[in-house]
């Protein structure tokens, strides 16, 4: 049974720990999408090489759009940090020692801190705006991998905060397939981050130019961009097969629903990727593509979780 504080009352609103963790997950997705808009608009250099201040001040007084976009991203990111701290504190008040929700909340805070440090490095190294350095191309996929781990731990905190989640002893194929799904999804996301960077720094003006770059890549980002469609095809096939096998072996609603969600997310993601290429990666479609990637990642987590654990009735 859970101990300590279960709900937080904010005026007429009562918020339980699980709901707070899910809200934190959703909020972090919004922060991620705004971060993509920072890249798309070239606003990463809007605060210069200053961090955590913006152009030498905490609250910049400027009408420059790029500065406002970058400052908004920093402010919303800081709020996610406070949310992560709140999650850790609440988990320690609400759950006993060694409860998985406490551990996962701690991991979430760690990834939030790491996310801030990576962002600070990108700013201090001036790997923002129109910078085409190899260092930026190296750290953007690392940034994306940490982003997925950050949101993933928030979702798992919410899931594991439920009454007495009991860990099963799954078959070997379940453990292996889950790890393959997680690693494949992260690698797909990392390659997508590189492709998105290439679309931002070296946009194409026609389908013919895009095909020419794909067939005879000369710029290193164009070469790296080829990794994304290749990994997407391989990973998507594996994920669909995994979802179908899990759904056939576990005849329970949570697994069935998660498998359906994953397959739908993959289909929508592939369609968005195709249109992203045909329309030369417009900003709004890049944001939508990233949103679908976050939903796909959530579906992987849900399917893996429900295939791995069972729920027991809460002890009175």
C-alpha positions in Angstrom: 0.0 0.0 0.0 1.2 3.5 -0.7 2.3 5.6 2.3 2.4 9.3 2.9 1.0 12.0 0.7 -1.1 10.6 -2.1 -2.8 13.8 -3.4 -1.9 17.4 -3.6 -4.7 20.0 -3.2 -4.3 23.2 -5.2 -7.5 25.1 -4.4 -10.3 23.2 -6.1 -7.9 21.0 -7.9 -6.8 17.7 -6.4 -3.7 16.1 -8.0 -2.4 12.6 -7.4 1.2 11.5 -7.9 0.4 9.4 -11.0 -1.5 12.2 -12.7 1.3 14.6 -11.9 3.9 12.3 -13.5 1.8 12.0 -16.7 1.3 15.8 -16.8 5.1 16.1 -16.5 5.5 13.7 -19.4 3.1 15.7 -21.5 4.8 19.0 -20.5 8.2 17.7 -21.4 6.9 16.7 -24.9 5.7 20.3 -25.4 9.2 21.6 -24.3 10.8 19.2 -26.8 8.6 20.4 -29.6 9.4 24.1 -28.8 13.1 23.1 -28.8 12.6 21.8 -32.4 11.1 25.1 -33.3 14.2 26.9 -31.9 16.3 24.8 -34.3 13.9 25.3 -37.3 13.8 29.1 -36.9 17.6 29.3 -36.3 16.9 30.9 -32.9 19.4 28.9 -30.9 21.9 31.8 -31.0 19.2 34.2 -29.9 20.9 34.7 -26.5 24.4 34.6 -27.9 26.8 32.3 -26.1 25.4 33.3 -22.7 24.1 30.6 -20.4 22.0 30.5 -18.3 21.5 34.2 -18.8 20.4 35.6 -22.1 22.7 38.2 -23.7 24.0 39.1 -20.3 20.6 39.5 -18.5 18.2 37.1 -16.8 15.1 38.7 -18.5 16.2 40.1 -21.9 14.5 43.3 -23.0 14.4 42.9 -26.7 12.0 42.7 -29.5 14.2 40.3 -31.5 12.1 37.3 -32.3 15.0 34.8 -32.1 15.9 36.0 -28.6 12.3 35.7 -27.4 12.0 32.1 -28.9 15.3 31.0 -27.3 14.5 32.6 -23.9 11.0 31.0 -23.9 12.7 27.6 -24.5 15.1 28.2 -21.6 12.3 29.3 -19.3 10.1 26.3 -20.1 13.0 24.0 -19.7 13.7 25.4 -16.3 10.1 24.7 -15.3 10.6 21.1 -16.3 13.5 21.0 -14.0 11.4 22.2 -11.1 8.8 19.7 -12.0 11.4 16.9 -11.9 12.6 18.1 -8.5 8.9 18.1 -7.3 8.5 14.5 -8.7 11.5 13.3 -6.6 10.3 15.0 -3.4 6.8 13.8 -3.8 7.9 10.2 -4.5 9.9 10.2 -1.3 6.9 11.5 0.7 4.4 9.2 -1.0 6.2 5.9 -1.3 8.4 3.6 0.9 12.1 3.0 0.4 13.1 1.0 -2.6 9.7 1.6 -4.3 10.3 1.7 -8.1 8.5 5.1 -8.4 11.2 6.7 -6.2 14.0 5.2 -8.2 12.5 6.2 -11.6 11.8 9.7 -10.4 15.5 10.0 -9.4 16.5 8.8 -12.9 14.1 11.3 -14.5 15.7 14.2 -12.5 19.2 13.0 -13.6 18.2 13.0 -17.3 16.7 16.5 -16.9 19.9 17.8 -15.4 21.9 16.1 -18.2 19.6 17.7 -20.8 20.3 21.1 -19.4 24.0 20.5 -19.5 23.9 19.3 -23.1 21.9 22.4 -24.0 24.4 24.6 -22.2 27.3 23.0 -24.1 25.6 23.6 -27.4 25.2 27.3 -26.5 28.7 27.8 -25.1 30.3 26.0 -28.1 28.1 28.1 -30.4 26.7 24.9 -32.0 23.5 26.6 -32.7 21.9 28.7 -35.4 23.5 28.0 -38.7 26.6 26.3 -37.3 27.6 23.3 -39.5 30.3 21.9 -37.3 30.8 18.2 -36.7 30.5 18.8 -33.0 27.0 19.9 -33.4 26.1 16.9 -35.6 27.6 14.7 -32.9 25.8 16.1 -30.0 22.4 16.6 -31.6 21.7 12.8 -31.6 23.0 12.5 -28.1 20.6 15.3 -27.2 17.8 13.3 -28.7 18.7 10.1 -27.0 18.7 11.9 -23.6 15.4 13.5 -24.5 13.8 10.0 -25.1 15.3 8.7 -21.8 14.0 11.8 -20.0 10.4 11.3 -21.2 10.6 7.6 -20.9 11.5 7.7 -17.2 8.6 10.2 -16.6 6.2 7.7 -18.2 7.6 4.8 -16.3 7.4 6.7 -13.0 3.7 7.2 -13.7 3.2 3.5 -14.6 5.2 2.1 -11.7 3.4 4.4 -9.2 0.3 2.3 -9.4 -0.7 0.1 -6.4 1.8 -2.7 -6.0 3.1 -3.3 -9.5 4.5 -6.8 -9.4 7.4 -7.7 -11.7 6.9 -10.9 -13.6 9.6 -13.2 -14.7 9.1 -12.9 -18.5 10.4 -15.4 -21.0 13.8 -14.7 -22.5 12.3 -13.7 -25.8 10.2 -11.0 -24.1 13.3 -9.5 -22.5 15.3 -9.6 -25.6 12.6 -8.2 -27.9 11.9 -5.4 -25.5 15.6 -4.3 -25.4 15.7 -4.6 -29.3 12.6 -2.4 -29.5 14.0 0.2 -27.1 17.4 0.4 -28.6 16.0 0.5 -32.1 13.6 3.3 -31.3 16.4 5.3 -29.7 18.7 4.8 -32.7 15.9 5.8 -35.1 15.3 8.9 -33.0 19.0 9.8 -33.0 19.3 9.4 -36.8 16.2 11.5 -37.1 17.8 14.3 -35.1 20.7 14.3 -37.6 18.4 14.3 -40.6 16.4 17.2 -39.1 19.6 19.2 -38.6 20.5 18.6 -42.2 17.1 19.8 -43.3 17.5 23.0 -41.3 21.1 23.8 -42.4 20.9 22.6 -46.0 17.3 22.8 -47.2 16.4 21.7 -50.7 14.2 23.7 -53.1 12.9 20.9 -55.3 12.3 17.2 -55.3 14.9 16.8 -58.0 17.5 18.5 -55.8 16.5 16.2 -52.9 16.9 13.1 -55.1 20.2 14.3 -56.4 21.5 14.8 -52.8 20.2 11.4 -51.8 21.8 9.6 -54.7 25.1 11.5 -54.8 25.6 13.0 -51.3 28.5 15.3 -51.1 27.9 17.2 -47.9 28.5 15.2 -44.8 25.1 15.9 -43.3 23.5 14.7 -46.5 25.4 11.5 -46.1 24.4 11.1 -42.5 20.7 11.8 -43.5 20.6 8.5 -45.4 20.9 6.7 -42.1 17.5 7.8 -41.0 15.3 6.2 -43.7 17.3 3.0 -43.6 17.0 2.7 -39.8 13.4 3.7 -40.0 12.5 0.9 -42.4 14.4 -1.7 -40.4 13.1 -0.6 -37.0 9.5 -0.1 -38.2 9.4 -3.7 -39.5 10.8 -5.0 -36.2 8.4 -3.0 -34.1 5.3 -4.0 -36.1 6.4 -7.7 -35.8 7.0 -7.2 -32.1 3.6 -5.6 -31.5 1.8 -8.4 -33.3 3.6 -11.1 -31.4 3.1 -9.4 -28.1 -0.6 -8.9 -28.9 -1.0 -12.6 -29.9 0.8 -14.0 -26.8 -0.8 -11.7 -24.2 -4.6 -11.6 -24.6 -5.1 -8.7 -22.1 -6.5 -5.2 -23.0 -3.5 -3.1 -21.9 -1.2 -5.1 -24.2 -3.7 -5.2 -27.1 -4.3 -1.4 -26.8 -0.5 -0.6 -26.6 0.2 -2.9 -29.6 -2.5 -1.1 -31.7 -1.2 2.3 -30.6 2.3 1.3 -31.6 1.3 0.1 -35.1 -0.8 3.2 -35.7 2.0 5.5 -34.6 4.4 3.7 -37.0 2.0 4.1 -39.9 1.5 7.8 -39.2 5.2 8.4 -38.7 6.1 6.7 -42.0 3.4 8.8 -43.8 4.7 12.0 -42.2 8.2 11.1 -43.1 7.3 10.6 -46.7 5.5 14.0 -46.9 8.3 15.6 -45.0 10.6 14.5 -47.9 8.2 15.4 -50.7 7.4 18.9 -49.2 11.1 19.6 -48.5 10.7 19.5 -44.6 8.5 22.5 -43.8 8.8 23.6 -40.1 5.3 22.6 -39.1 5.7 19.1 -40.6 9.0 18.7 -38.8 7.3 19.5 -35.5 4.4 17.0 -36.3 7.0 14.4 -37.2 8.7 14.9 -33.8 5.4 14.7 -32.0 4.6 11.4 -33.7 8.0 10.1 -32.7 7.2 10.9 -29.1 3.9 9.1 -29.3 5.7 6.1 -30.9 8.2 6.1 -28.1 5.4 6.2 -25.5 3.7 3.2 -27.3 6.9 1.2 -27.0 7.1 2.0 -23.3 3.5 1.0 -22.7 3.7 -2.2 -24.7 7.0 -3.2 -23.0 5.6 -2.3 -19.5 2.3 -4.2 -19.9 4.1 -7.2 -21.3 6.6 -7.2 -18.4 4.5 -6.5 -15.3 1.2 -7.5 -13.8 -1.0 -5.4 -11.6 -2.2 -6.7 -8.2 -5.2 -5.4 -6.3 -4.3 -2.7 -3.8 -3.9 -4.0 -0.3 -6.6 -2.4 2.0 
